[in-house]
Amino acid sequence: MTNILTAIGSIALLLVGCALFAYSFGSGEPNAIIFFAGIVAMTGSFWLPITVIGNSHETW
């Protein structure tokens, strides 16, 4: 169950990161804070499953 929730959360975080990244260029002028937040969210979407699933001791 943890693996499924982690996968869903990771995909959601990746989509939020992509949306923030796209919004930073779609607004009137580029916004560095939103751009950086998008990069951090996308990085977190890869970090989350590696950390959670990597630390679980159950096998697939």
C-alpha distance matrix in Angstrom:
0.0 3.8 5.4 5.2 6.4 8.6 10.0 10.8 12.3 14.2 15.7 16.7 18.3 20.0 21.5 22.7 24.3 26.0 27.2 28.7 30.2 31.8 33.0 34.7 36.9 37.3 38.8 42.6 42.5 39.8 37.9 37.0 34.7 32.5 32.7 31.6 28.7 27.5 27.8 25.9 23.0 23.0 23.1 20.2 18.1 18.7 18.6 15.2 13.1 15.8 15.6 11.9 11.1 14.6 14.5 11.6 13.4 11.2 12.5 11.5
3.8 0.0 3.8 5.5 5.2 6.0 8.5 10.0 10.4 12.0 14.2 15.2 16.1 18.0 19.9 20.8 22.0 24.1 25.5 26.6 28.0 30.0 31.2 32.6 34.9 35.6 37.0 40.7 40.4 37.5 35.4 34.3 31.9 29.9 30.1 28.7 25.9 25.0 25.0 22.8 20.2 20.3 20.1 17.1 15.4 15.9 15.3 11.8 10.0 12.7 12.0 8.3 8.1 11.7 11.4 9.0 11.7 10.4 12.2 11.8
5.4 3.8 0.0 3.8 5.5 5.1 6.1 8.7 9.8 10.3 12.3 14.2 15.1 16.3 18.4 19.9 20.8 22.4 24.3 25.6 26.6 28.4 30.0 31.4 33.4 34.2 36.0 39.7 39.3 36.3 34.6 33.4 31.3 29.3 29.0 27.7 25.2 23.9 23.6 21.9 19.3 18.7 18.5 16.0 13.7 13.8 13.8 10.8 8.0 10.7 11.2 8.0 6.5 10.2 11.1 9.0 11.6 10.1 10.7 9.5
5.2 5.5 3.8 0.0 3.8 5.4 5.1 6.3 8.6 9.8 10.8 12.3 14.2 15.4 16.7 18.4 19.9 21.2 22.7 24.4 25.7 27.1 28.6 30.4 32.3 32.7 34.5 38.3 38.2 35.5 33.9 33.1 31.1 28.6 28.6 27.8 25.0 23.4 23.7 22.3 19.2 18.7 19.3 16.8 14.0 14.8 15.5 12.4 10.0 13.3 14.1 11.0 10.0 13.8 14.8 12.8 15.3 13.4 13.6 11.7
6.4 5.2 5.5 3.8 0.0 3.8 5.4 5.1 6.0 8.4 9.9 10.5 12.0 14.1 15.4 16.4 18.1 19.9 21.0 22.4 24.0 25.6 26.7 28.4 30.7 31.0 32.5 36.3 36.2 33.6 31.6 30.9 28.6 26.2 26.5 25.6 22.6 21.4 22.0 20.2 17.1 17.2 17.9 14.9 12.6 14.2 14.4 10.9 9.7 13.3 13.3 10.2 10.6 14.3 14.8 13.3 16.3 15.1 16.1 14.8
8.6 6.0 5.1 5.4 3.8 0.0 3.8 5.5 5.1 6.0 8.6 9.8 10.3 12.1 14.2 15.2 16.1 18.2 19.8 20.8 22.1 24.1 25.4 26.7 29.0 29.7 31.3 35.0 34.6 31.7 29.8 28.6 26.5 24.4 24.3 23.1 20.4 19.2 19.3 17.4 14.6 14.5 14.6 11.7 9.6 10.6 10.7 7.2 6.0 9.6 9.9 7.2 7.8 11.3 12.2 11.5 14.9 14.3 15.2 14.1
10.0 8.5 6.1 5.1 5.4 3.8 0.0 3.8 5.5 5.1 6.2 8.6 9.8 10.5 12.4 14.3 15.2 16.5 18.4 20.0 20.9 22.5 24.2 25.8 27.6 28.2 30.2 33.9 33.7 30.8 29.3 28.4 26.6 24.2 23.8 23.0 20.5 18.7 18.8 17.6 14.6 13.7 14.4 12.3 9.2 10.1 11.4 8.8 6.7 10.3 11.8 9.9 9.4 12.7 14.5 13.8 16.8 15.7 15.7 13.9
10.8 10.0 8.7 6.3 5.1 5.5 3.8 0.0 3.8 5.4 5.2 6.2 8.6 9.9 10.7 12.3 14.2 15.4 16.5 18.4 19.9 21.1 22.4 24.4 26.4 26.5 28.3 32.1 32.2 29.6 28.1 27.6 25.7 23.0 23.0 22.7 19.8 17.9 18.8 17.8 14.3 13.9 15.5 13.2 10.1 12.1 13.6 10.7 9.8 13.6 14.6 12.6 12.8 16.2 17.6 16.7 19.9 18.7 18.9 17.0
12.3 10.4 9.8 8.6 6.0 5.1 5.5 3.8 0.0 3.8 5.5 5.1 6.0 8.5 9.9 10.5 12.1 14.2 15.2 16.4 18.1 19.8 20.8 22.4 24.8 25.2 26.6 30.4 30.2 27.5 25.6 24.9 22.7 20.3 20.6 19.8 16.8 15.4 16.4 14.8 11.3 11.8 13.0 10.2 7.8 10.5 11.4 8.3 8.8 12.4 12.8 11.2 12.5 15.5 16.5 16.4 19.8 19.4 20.1 18.8
14.2 12.0 10.3 9.8 8.4 6.0 5.1 5.4 3.8 0.0 3.8 5.4 5.1 6.1 8.7 9.9 10.4 12.2 14.2 15.3 16.3 18.2 19.8 21.1 23.1 24.0 25.7 29.4 28.9 26.0 24.4 23.4 21.6 19.2 18.8 18.0 15.5 13.7 13.9 12.7 9.6 8.9 10.0 7.9 4.7 7.0 8.7 6.5 6.7 10.0 11.3 10.6 11.5 14.0 15.8 16.1 19.6 19.3 19.6 18.2
15.7 14.2 12.3 10.8 9.9 8.6 6.2 5.2 5.5 3.8 0.0 3.8 5.4 5.0 6.2 8.7 9.8 10.5 12.3 14.3 15.1 16.4 18.2 20.0 21.7 22.1 24.2 27.9 27.8 25.1 23.9 23.4 21.9 19.1 18.6 18.6 16.1 13.7 14.4 14.1 10.7 9.5 11.7 10.4 6.9 9.2 11.8 10.2 9.9 13.1 14.9 14.1 14.5 17.1 19.1 19.2 22.4 21.7 21.6 19.6
16.7 15.2 14.2 12.3 10.5 9.8 8.6 6.2 5.1 5.4 3.8 0.0 3.8 5.4 5.1 6.2 8.6 9.9 10.5 12.3 14.1 15.3 16.3 18.4 20.5 20.6 22.2 26.0 26.1 23.7 22.1 22.0 20.1 17.1 17.4 17.5 14.5 12.5 14.2 13.6 9.8 9.9 12.5 10.8 8.1 11.4 13.3 11.4 12.1 15.4 16.5 15.6 16.7 19.4 20.9 21.0 24.5 23.9 24.2 22.4
18.3 16.1 15.1 14.2 12.0 10.3 9.8 8.6 6.0 5.1 5.4 3.8 0.0 3.8 5.4 5.1 6.1 8.6 9.8 10.5 12.1 14.1 15.1 16.5 18.9 19.6 21.0 24.7 24.3 21.5 19.7 19.1 17.1 14.5 14.6 14.2 11.2 9.5 10.8 9.8 6.1 6.7 9.2 7.3 5.4 9.1 10.6 9.3 11.1 13.9 14.7 14.5 16.1 18.3 19.7 20.5 24.1 24.1 24.6 23.3
20.0 18.0 16.3 15.4 14.1 12.1 10.5 9.9 8.5 6.1 5.0 5.4 3.8 0.0 3.8 5.5 5.0 6.2 8.6 9.9 10.4 12.2 14.1 15.4 17.1 18.1 20.0 23.7 23.2 20.3 19.1 18.5 17.2 14.4 13.7 13.7 11.6 8.8 9.6 9.8 6.5 5.0 8.2 8.0 5.3 8.1 10.8 10.5 11.6 14.0 15.6 16.0 16.9 18.8 20.9 21.8 25.2 25.1 25.0 23.4
21.5 19.9 18.4 16.7 15.4 14.2 12.4 10.7 9.9 8.7 6.2 5.1 5.4 3.8 0.0 3.8 5.4 5.1 6.1 8.6 9.7 10.4 12.0 14.2 15.8 15.9 18.0 21.7 21.9 19.5 18.5 18.6 17.5 14.2 13.8 14.8 12.5 9.5 11.4 12.2 8.8 8.1 11.6 11.4 9.0 11.9 14.6 13.9 14.9 17.6 19.1 19.1 20.0 22.2 24.2 24.8 28.2 27.8 27.7 25.7
22.7 20.8 19.9 18.4 16.4 15.2 14.3 12.3 10.5 9.9 8.7 6.2 5.1 5.5 3.8 0.0 3.8 5.5 5.0 6.2 8.5 9.8 10.4 12.3 14.6 14.9 16.2 19.9 20.0 17.6 16.0 16.2 14.5 11.2 11.7 12.5 9.6 7.3 10.1 10.4 7.0 7.9 11.4 10.8 9.5 12.9 14.8 14.1 16.0 18.6 19.5 19.5 21.1 23.2 24.7 25.6 29.2 29.1 29.5 27.9
24.3 22.0 20.8 19.9 18.1 16.1 15.2 14.2 12.1 10.4 9.8 8.6 6.1 5.0 5.4 3.8 0.0 3.8 5.4 5.2 6.0 8.6 9.8 10.7 12.9 14.1 15.6 19.1 18.5 15.6 14.2 13.7 12.5 9.5 8.9 9.5 7.2 4.1 6.5 7.4 4.7 4.9 8.5 8.9 8.3 11.2 13.1 13.4 15.5 17.4 18.5 19.3 20.9 22.4 24.2 25.5 29.1 29.4 29.6 28.2
26.0 24.1 22.4 21.2 19.9 18.2 16.5 15.4 14.2 12.2 10.5 9.9 8.6 6.2 5.1 5.5 3.8 0.0 3.8 5.5 5.0 6.0 8.4 9.9 11.2 12.0 14.3 17.9 17.6 14.9 14.4 14.4 14.1 10.8 9.6 11.3 10.0 6.3 8.3 10.4 8.3 7.1 10.8 12.0 10.6 12.9 15.6 16.1 17.5 19.4 21.1 21.8 22.9 24.5 26.6 27.8 31.2 31.2 31.0 29.2
27.2 25.5 24.3 22.7 21.0 19.8 18.4 16.5 15.2 14.2 12.3 10.5 9.8 8.6 6.1 5.0 5.4 3.8 0.0 3.8 5.4 5.1 6.0 8.6 10.2 10.1 11.9 15.7 16.0 13.9 13.2 14.2 13.6 9.8 9.9 12.1 10.3 7.4 10.5 12.3 10.0 10.1 13.7 14.3 13.2 16.0 18.4 18.4 20.1 22.3 23.6 24.0 25.4 27.3 29.1 30.1 33.6 33.5 33.5 31.7
28.7 26.6 25.6 24.4 22.4 20.8 20.0 18.4 16.4 15.3 14.3 12.3 10.5 9.9 8.6 6.2 5.2 5.5 3.8 0.0 3.8 5.5 5.0 6.1 8.9 9.7 10.6 14.2 13.9 11.4 10.0 10.7 9.8 6.0 6.5 8.8 7.0 4.8 8.4 10.1 8.6 9.6 12.8 13.5 13.4 16.2 18.0 18.3 20.6 22.5 23.4 24.2 26.0 27.5 29.1 30.5 34.1 34.4 34.7 33.2
30.2 28.0 26.6 25.7 24.0 22.1 20.9 19.9 18.1 16.3 15.1 14.1 12.1 10.4 9.7 8.5 6.0 5.0 5.4 3.8 0.0 3.8 5.5 5.3 7.0 8.9 10.6 13.9 13.0 10.0 9.5 9.7 10.0 6.9 5.2 7.9 7.8 4.8 7.0 9.9 9.4 9.1 12.0 13.8 13.7 15.8 17.8 18.9 21.0 22.4 23.7 24.9 26.4 27.6 29.5 31.1 34.6 35.0 35.0 33.5
31.8 30.0 28.4 27.1 25.6 24.1 22.5 21.1 19.8 18.2 16.4 15.3 14.1 12.2 10.4 9.8 8.6 6.0 5.1 5.5 3.8 0.0 3.8 5.5 5.5 6.1 8.8 12.1 12.2 10.0 10.6 11.9 12.7 9.3 8.2 11.5 11.3 8.4 10.7 13.7 12.6 12.1 15.4 17.0 16.4 18.5 20.9 21.8 23.4 25.1 26.7 27.6 28.9 30.3 32.4 33.7 37.1 37.2 37.0 35.2
33.0 31.2 30.0 28.6 26.7 25.4 24.2 22.4 20.8 19.8 18.2 16.3 15.1 14.1 12.0 10.4 9.8 8.4 6.0 5.0 5.5 3.8 0.0 3.8 5.4 4.8 6.0 9.7 10.2 8.7 8.6 10.8 11.1 7.7 8.1 11.5 10.9 9.1 12.1 14.5 13.5 14.0 17.2 18.3 18.1 20.7 22.7 23.2 25.3 27.1 28.2 29.1 30.7 32.2 33.9 35.3 38.8 39.0 39.1 37.4
34.7 32.6 31.4 30.4 28.4 26.7 25.8 24.4 22.4 21.1 20.0 18.4 16.5 15.4 14.2 12.3 10.7 9.9 8.6 6.1 5.3 5.5 3.8 0.0 3.8 5.7 5.9 8.8 7.9 5.4 5.2 7.2 8.3 5.6 5.3 9.0 9.5 8.4 10.8 13.4 13.4 14.0 16.6 18.2 18.6 20.8 22.5 23.5 25.9 27.3 28.3 29.5 31.3 32.5 34.1 35.9 39.4 39.9 40.1 38.7
36.9 34.9 33.4 32.3 30.7 29.0 27.6 26.4 24.8 23.1 21.7 20.5 18.9 17.1 15.8 14.6 12.9 11.2 10.2 8.9 7.0 5.5 5.4 3.8 0.0 3.8 5.6 7.8 7.1 5.2 7.3 9.4 11.5 9.3 8.0 11.7 12.8 11.1 12.9 16.0 16.1 15.9 18.6 20.6 20.7 22.5 24.6 25.9 27.9 29.2 30.5 31.9 33.4 34.4 36.4 38.1 41.5 41.9 41.8 40.2
37.3 35.6 34.2 32.7 31.0 29.7 28.2 26.5 25.2 24.0 22.1 20.6 19.6 18.1 15.9 14.9 14.1 12.0 10.1 9.7 8.9 6.1 4.8 5.7 3.8 0.0 3.8 6.6 7.8 7.6 9.4 12.3 13.8 11.1 10.8 14.6 14.9 13.1 15.6 18.4 17.9 17.9 20.9 22.5 22.2 24.4 26.7 27.5 29.4 31.0 32.4 33.4 34.8 36.2 38.2 39.6 43.0 43.2 43.0 41.2
38.8 37.0 36.0 34.5 32.5 31.3 30.2 28.3 26.6 25.7 24.2 22.2 21.0 20.0 18.0 16.2 15.6 14.3 11.9 10.6 10.6 8.8 6.0 5.9 5.6 3.8 0.0 3.8 5.6 6.5 7.8 11.3 12.6 10.4 11.1 14.7 14.9 14.1 16.7 19.1 18.8 19.5 22.4 23.7 23.8 26.3 28.1 28.9 31.1 32.8 33.8 34.8 36.5 37.9 39.6 41.1 44.6 44.9 45.1 43.4
42.6 40.7 39.7 38.3 36.3 35.0 33.9 32.1 30.4 29.4 27.9 26.0 24.7 23.7 21.7 19.9 19.1 17.9 15.7 14.2 13.9 12.1 9.7 8.8 7.8 6.6 3.8 0.0 3.8 6.8 8.9 12.5 14.3 12.9 13.5 17.0 17.7 17.2 19.5 22.0 22.1 22.8 25.4 27.0 27.3 29.6 31.3 32.3 34.6 36.1 37.1 38.2 40.0 41.3 42.9 44.5 48.1 48.5 48.6 47.0
42.5 40.4 39.3 38.2 36.2 34.6 33.7 32.2 30.2 28.9 27.8 26.1 24.3 23.2 21.9 20.0 18.5 17.6 16.0 13.9 13.0 12.2 10.2 7.9 7.1 7.8 5.6 3.8 0.0 3.8 6.3 9.5 12.0 11.4 11.5 14.6 16.1 15.9 17.7 20.2 20.9 21.6 23.8 25.6 26.3 28.3 29.8 31.1 33.6 34.8 35.6 37.1 39.0 40.0 41.6 43.5 47.0 47.7 47.8 46.5
39.8 37.5 36.3 35.5 33.6 31.7 30.8 29.6 27.5 26.0 25.1 23.7 21.5 20.3 19.5 17.6 15.6 14.9 13.9 11.4 10.0 10.0 8.7 5.4 5.2 7.6 6.5 6.8 3.8 0.0 3.8 6.3 9.2 8.7 8.0 11.1 12.9 12.7 14.1 16.7 17.7 18.2 20.2 22.2 23.1 24.9 26.3 27.8 30.3 31.3 32.2 33.8 35.7 36.5 38.1 40.2 43.7 44.4 44.6 43.3
37.9 35.4 34.6 33.9 31.6 29.8 29.3 28.1 25.6 24.4 23.9 22.1 19.7 19.1 18.5 16.0 14.2 14.4 13.2 10.0 9.5 10.6 8.6 5.2 7.3 9.4 7.8 8.9 6.3 3.8 0.0 3.8 5.7 5.6 6.2 8.7 10.2 10.9 12.5 14.5 15.6 16.8 18.6 20.1 21.4 23.5 24.5 25.8 28.6 29.6 30.1 31.7 33.9 34.7 36.0 38.1 41.7 42.6 43.0 42.0
37.0 34.3 33.4 33.1 30.9 28.6 28.4 27.6 24.9 23.4 23.4 22.0 19.1 18.5 18.6 16.2 13.7 14.4 14.2 10.7 9.7 11.9 10.8 7.2 9.4 12.3 11.3 12.5 9.5 6.3 3.8 0.0 3.8 5.6 4.9 6.0 8.5 9.8 10.5 12.1 14.1 15.3 16.3 18.1 19.9 21.6 22.2 23.9 26.8 27.4 27.8 29.7 32.0 32.4 33.7 36.1 39.6 40.8 41.2 40.5
34.7 31.9 31.3 31.1 28.6 26.5 26.6 25.7 22.7 21.6 21.9 20.1 17.1 17.2 17.5 14.5 12.5 14.1 13.6 9.8 10.0 12.7 11.1 8.3 11.5 13.8 12.6 14.3 12.0 9.2 5.7 3.8 0.0 3.8 5.4 5.1 6.1 8.6 9.9 10.5 12.2 14.2 15.3 16.3 18.3 20.4 20.6 21.9 25.1 25.9 25.9 27.6 30.1 30.7 31.7 34.0 37.6 38.8 39.6 38.9
32.5 29.9 29.3 28.6 26.2 24.4 24.2 23.0 20.3 19.2 19.1 17.1 14.5 14.4 14.2 11.2 9.5 10.8 9.8 6.0 6.9 9.3 7.7 5.6 9.3 11.1 10.4 12.9 11.4 8.7 5.6 5.6 3.8 0.0 3.8 5.4 4.9 6.2 8.7 9.8 10.4 12.3 14.1 15.0 16.4 18.8 19.6 20.5 23.5 24.7 25.0 26.4 28.7 29.7 30.9 32.8 36.4 37.3 37.9 37.0
32.7 30.1 29.0 28.6 26.5 24.3 23.8 23.0 20.6 18.8 18.6 17.4 14.6 13.7 13.8 11.7 8.9 9.6 9.9 6.5 5.2 8.2 8.1 5.3 8.0 10.8 11.1 13.5 11.5 8.0 6.2 4.9 5.4 3.8 0.0 3.8 5.5 5.2 6.4 8.8 10.0 10.8 12.5 14.3 15.5 17.3 18.5 20.0 22.6 23.5 24.3 26.0 27.9 28.7 30.2 32.3 35.8 36.7 37.0 36.0
31.6 28.7 27.7 27.8 25.6 23.1 23.0 22.7 19.8 18.0 18.6 17.5 14.2 13.7 14.8 12.5 9.5 11.3 12.1 8.8 7.9 11.5 11.5 9.0 11.7 14.6 14.7 17.0 14.6 11.1 8.7 6.0 5.1 5.4 3.8 0.0 3.8 5.3 5.0 6.2 8.6 9.9 10.5 12.2 14.2 15.8 16.2 18.0 20.9 21.5 21.8 23.8 26.0 26.4 27.7 30.1 33.6 34.8 35.3 34.7
28.7 25.9 25.2 25.0 22.6 20.4 20.5 19.8 16.8 15.5 16.1 14.5 11.2 11.6 12.5 9.6 7.2 10.0 10.3 7.0 7.8 11.3 10.9 9.5 12.8 14.9 14.9 17.7 16.1 12.9 10.2 8.5 6.1 4.9 5.5 3.8 0.0 3.8 5.5 5.1 6.1 8.6 9.8 10.3 12.2 14.6 14.9 15.9 19.0 20.1 20.2 21.7 24.1 25.0 26.0 28.1 31.7 32.8 33.5 32.8
27.5 25.0 23.9 23.4 21.4 19.2 18.7 17.9 15.4 13.7 13.7 12.5 9.5 8.8 9.5 7.3 4.1 6.3 7.4 4.8 4.8 8.4 9.1 8.4 11.1 13.1 14.1 17.2 15.9 12.7 10.9 9.8 8.6 6.2 5.2 5.3 3.8 0.0 3.8 5.4 5.1 6.1 8.5 9.7 10.5 12.9 14.2 15.2 17.8 19.1 19.8 21.2 23.1 24.2 25.7 27.6 31.1 31.8 32.2 31.1
27.8 25.0 23.6 23.7 22.0 19.3 18.8 18.8 16.4 13.9 14.4 14.2 10.8 9.6 11.4 10.1 6.5 8.3 10.5 8.4 7.0 10.7 12.1 10.8 12.9 15.6 16.7 19.5 17.7 14.1 12.5 10.5 9.9 8.7 6.4 5.0 5.5 3.8 0.0 3.8 5.5 5.2 6.1 8.5 9.9 11.2 12.3 14.2 16.7 17.3 18.2 20.2 22.0 22.4 24.2 26.4 29.8 30.8 31.0 30.2
25.9 22.8 21.9 22.3 20.2 17.4 17.6 17.8 14.8 12.7 14.1 13.6 9.8 9.8 12.2 10.4 7.4 10.4 12.3 10.1 9.9 13.7 14.5 13.4 16.0 18.4 19.1 22.0 20.2 16.7 14.5 12.1 10.5 9.8 8.8 6.2 5.1 5.4 3.8 0.0 3.8 5.5 5.1 6.1 8.6 10.2 10.2 11.8 14.9 15.5 15.7 17.7 19.9 20.4 21.6 23.9 27.4 28.7 29.3 28.8
23.0 20.2 19.3 19.2 17.1 14.6 14.6 14.3 11.3 9.6 10.7 9.8 6.1 6.5 8.8 7.0 4.7 8.3 10.0 8.6 9.4 12.6 13.5 13.4 16.1 17.9 18.8 22.1 20.9 17.7 15.6 14.1 12.2 10.4 10.0 8.6 6.1 5.1 5.5 3.8 0.0 3.8 5.4 5.0 6.2 9.0 9.7 10.2 13.1 14.6 15.0 16.2 18.3 19.5 20.8 22.6 26.2 27.0 27.6 26.8
23.0 20.3 18.7 18.7 17.2 14.5 13.7 13.9 11.8 8.9 9.5 9.9 6.7 5.0 8.1 7.9 4.9 7.1 10.1 9.6 9.1 12.1 14.0 14.0 15.9 17.9 19.5 22.8 21.6 18.2 16.8 15.3 14.2 12.3 10.8 9.9 8.6 6.1 5.2 5.5 3.8 0.0 3.8 5.4 5.1 6.8 8.8 10.2 12.2 13.3 14.7 16.2 17.6 18.5 20.5 22.3 25.7 26.3 26.4 25.3
23.1 20.1 18.5 19.3 17.9 14.6 14.4 15.5 13.0 10.0 11.7 12.5 9.2 8.2 11.6 11.4 8.5 10.8 13.7 12.8 12.0 15.4 17.2 16.6 18.6 20.9 22.4 25.4 23.8 20.2 18.6 16.3 15.3 14.1 12.5 10.5 9.8 8.5 6.1 5.1 5.4 3.8 0.0 3.8 5.4 5.5 6.3 8.7 11.0 11.2 12.3 14.5 16.1 16.4 18.2 20.5 23.8 24.9 25.1 24.5
20.2 17.1 16.0 16.8 14.9 11.7 12.3 13.2 10.2 7.9 10.4 10.8 7.3 8.0 11.4 10.8 8.9 12.0 14.3 13.5 13.8 17.0 18.3 18.2 20.6 22.5 23.7 27.0 25.6 22.2 20.1 18.1 16.3 15.0 14.3 12.2 10.3 9.7 8.5 6.1 5.0 5.4 3.8 0.0 3.8 5.3 4.8 5.8 8.9 9.8 10.1 11.7 13.9 14.6 16.0 18.0 21.6 22.7 23.3 22.9
18.1 15.4 13.7 14.0 12.6 9.6 9.2 10.1 7.8 4.7 6.9 8.1 5.4 5.3 9.0 9.5 8.3 10.6 13.2 13.4 13.7 16.4 18.1 18.6 20.7 22.2 23.8 27.3 26.3 23.1 21.4 19.9 18.3 16.4 15.5 14.2 12.2 10.5 9.9 8.6 6.2 5.1 5.4 3.8 0.0 3.8 5.6 5.6 7.3 9.2 10.5 11.4 12.7 14.2 16.0 17.4 20.9 21.4 21.6 20.7
18.7 15.9 13.8 14.8 14.2 10.6 10.1 12.1 10.5 7.0 9.2 11.4 9.1 8.1 11.9 12.9 11.2 12.9 16.0 16.2 15.8 18.5 20.7 20.8 22.5 24.4 26.3 29.6 28.3 24.9 23.5 21.6 20.4 18.8 17.3 15.8 14.6 12.9 11.2 10.2 9.0 6.8 5.5 5.3 3.8 0.0 3.8 5.6 6.2 6.7 8.9 10.7 11.3 12.0 14.4 16.2 19.3 20.0 19.9 19.1
18.6 15.3 13.8 15.5 14.4 10.7 11.4 13.6 11.4 8.7 11.8 13.3 10.6 10.8 14.6 14.8 13.1 15.6 18.4 18.0 17.8 20.9 22.7 22.5 24.6 26.7 28.1 31.3 29.8 26.3 24.5 22.2 20.6 19.6 18.5 16.2 14.9 14.2 12.3 10.2 9.7 8.8 6.3 4.8 5.6 3.8 0.0 3.8 5.9 5.3 6.1 8.6 10.2 10.2 12.0 14.3 17.6 18.9 19.4 19.3
15.2 11.8 10.8 12.4 10.9 7.2 8.8 10.7 8.3 6.5 10.2 11.4 9.3 10.5 13.9 14.1 13.4 16.1 18.4 18.3 18.9 21.8 23.2 23.5 25.9 27.5 28.9 32.3 31.1 27.8 25.8 23.9 21.9 20.5 20.0 18.0 15.9 15.2 14.2 11.8 10.2 10.2 8.7 5.8 5.6 5.6 3.8 0.0 3.8 5.5 5.4 6.0 8.2 9.5 10.7 12.4 15.9 16.9 17.8 17.6
13.1 10.0 8.0 10.0 9.7 6.0 6.7 9.8 8.8 6.7 9.9 12.1 11.1 11.6 14.9 16.0 15.5 17.5 20.1 20.6 21.0 23.4 25.3 25.9 27.9 29.4 31.1 34.6 33.6 30.3 28.6 26.8 25.1 23.5 22.6 20.9 19.0 17.8 16.7 14.9 13.1 12.2 11.0 8.9 7.3 6.2 5.9 3.8 0.0 3.8 5.4 5.1 5.5 7.4 9.5 10.4 13.7 14.1 14.5 14.0
15.8 12.7 10.7 13.3 13.3 9.6 10.3 13.6 12.4 10.0 13.1 15.4 13.9 14.0 17.6 18.6 17.4 19.4 22.3 22.5 22.4 25.1 27.1 27.3 29.2 31.0 32.8 36.1 34.8 31.3 29.6 27.4 25.9 24.7 23.5 21.5 20.1 19.1 17.3 15.5 14.6 13.3 11.2 9.8 9.2 6.7 5.3 5.5 3.8 0.0 3.8 5.8 5.7 5.3 8.1 10.0 12.9 14.1 14.3 14.4
15.6 12.0 11.2 14.1 13.3 9.9 11.8 14.6 12.8 11.3 14.9 16.5 14.7 15.6 19.1 19.5 18.5 21.1 23.6 23.4 23.7 26.7 28.2 28.3 30.5 32.4 33.8 37.1 35.6 32.2 30.1 27.8 25.9 25.0 24.3 21.8 20.2 19.8 18.2 15.7 15.0 14.7 12.3 10.1 10.5 8.9 6.1 5.4 5.4 3.8 0.0 3.8 5.8 5.2 6.0 8.6 11.9 13.7 14.9 15.8
11.9 8.3 8.0 11.0 10.2 7.2 9.9 12.6 11.2 10.6 14.1 15.6 14.5 16.0 19.1 19.5 19.3 21.8 24.0 24.2 24.9 27.6 29.1 29.5 31.9 33.4 34.8 38.2 37.1 33.8 31.7 29.7 27.6 26.4 26.0 23.8 21.7 21.2 20.2 17.7 16.2 16.2 14.5 11.7 11.4 10.7 8.6 6.0 5.1 5.8 3.8 0.0 3.8 5.5 5.4 6.4 10.1 11.4 13.0 13.7
11.1 8.1 6.5 10.0 10.6 7.8 9.4 12.8 12.5 11.5 14.5 16.7 16.1 16.9 20.0 21.1 20.9 22.9 25.4 26.0 26.4 28.9 30.7 31.3 33.4 34.8 36.5 40.0 39.0 35.7 33.9 32.0 30.1 28.7 27.9 26.0 24.1 23.1 22.0 19.9 18.3 17.6 16.1 13.9 12.7 11.3 10.2 8.2 5.5 5.7 5.8 3.8 0.0 3.8 5.4 5.2 8.3 8.8 9.6 10.2
14.6 11.7 10.2 13.8 14.3 11.3 12.7 16.2 15.5 14.0 17.1 19.4 18.3 18.8 22.2 23.2 22.4 24.5 27.3 27.5 27.6 30.3 32.2 32.5 34.4 36.2 37.9 41.3 40.0 36.5 34.7 32.4 30.7 29.7 28.7 26.4 25.0 24.2 22.4 20.4 19.5 18.5 16.4 14.6 14.2 12.0 10.2 9.5 7.4 5.3 5.2 5.5 3.8 0.0 3.8 5.6 7.8 9.6 10.3 11.6
14.5 11.4 11.1 14.8 14.8 12.2 14.5 17.6 16.5 15.8 19.1 20.9 19.7 20.9 24.2 24.7 24.2 26.6 29.1 29.1 29.5 32.4 33.9 34.1 36.4 38.2 39.6 42.9 41.6 38.1 36.0 33.7 31.7 30.9 30.2 27.7 26.0 25.7 24.2 21.6 20.8 20.5 18.2 16.0 16.0 14.4 12.0 10.7 9.5 8.1 6.0 5.4 5.4 3.8 0.0 3.8 6.3 9.1 11.0 13.2
11.6 9.0 9.0 12.8 13.3 11.5 13.8 16.7 16.4 16.1 19.2 21.0 20.5 21.8 24.8 25.6 25.5 27.8 30.1 30.5 31.1 33.7 35.3 35.9 38.1 39.6 41.1 44.5 43.5 40.2 38.1 36.1 34.0 32.8 32.3 30.1 28.1 27.6 26.4 23.9 22.6 22.3 20.5 18.0 17.4 16.2 14.3 12.4 10.4 10.0 8.6 6.4 5.2 5.6 3.8 0.0 3.8 5.7 8.2 10.4
13.4 11.7 11.6 15.3 16.3 14.9 16.8 19.9 19.8 19.6 22.4 24.5 24.1 25.2 28.2 29.2 29.1 31.2 33.6 34.1 34.6 37.1 38.8 39.4 41.5 43.0 44.6 48.1 47.0 43.7 41.7 39.6 37.6 36.4 35.8 33.6 31.7 31.1 29.8 27.4 26.2 25.7 23.8 21.6 20.9 19.3 17.6 15.9 13.7 12.9 11.9 10.1 8.3 7.8 6.3 3.8 0.0 3.8 6.5 9.8
11.2 10.4 10.1 13.4 15.1 14.3 15.7 18.7 19.4 19.3 21.7 23.9 24.1 25.1 27.8 29.1 29.4 31.2 33.5 34.4 35.0 37.2 39.0 39.9 41.9 43.2 44.9 48.5 47.7 44.4 42.6 40.8 38.8 37.3 36.7 34.8 32.8 31.8 30.8 28.7 27.0 26.3 24.9 22.7 21.4 20.0 18.9 16.9 14.1 14.1 13.7 11.4 8.8 9.6 9.1 5.7 3.8 0.0 3.8 6.8
12.5 12.2 10.7 13.6 16.1 15.2 15.7 18.9 20.1 19.6 21.6 24.2 24.6 25.0 27.7 29.5 29.6 31.0 33.5 34.7 35.0 37.0 39.1 40.1 41.8 43.0 45.1 48.6 47.8 44.6 43.0 41.2 39.6 37.9 37.0 35.3 33.5 32.2 31.0 29.3 27.6 26.4 25.1 23.3 21.6 19.9 19.4 17.8 14.5 14.3 14.9 13.0 9.6 10.3 11.0 8.2 6.5 3.8 0.0 3.8
11.5 11.8 9.5 11.7 14.8 14.1 13.9 17.0 18.8 18.2 19.6 22.4 23.3 23.4 25.7 27.9 28.2 29.2 31.7 33.2 33.5 35.2 37.4 38.7 40.2 41.2 43.4 47.0 46.5 43.3 42.0 40.5 38.9 37.0 36.0 34.7 32.8 31.1 30.2 28.8 26.8 25.3 24.5 22.9 20.7 19.1 19.3 17.6 14.0 14.4 15.8 13.7 10.2 11.6 13.2 10.4 9.8 6.8 3.8 0.0
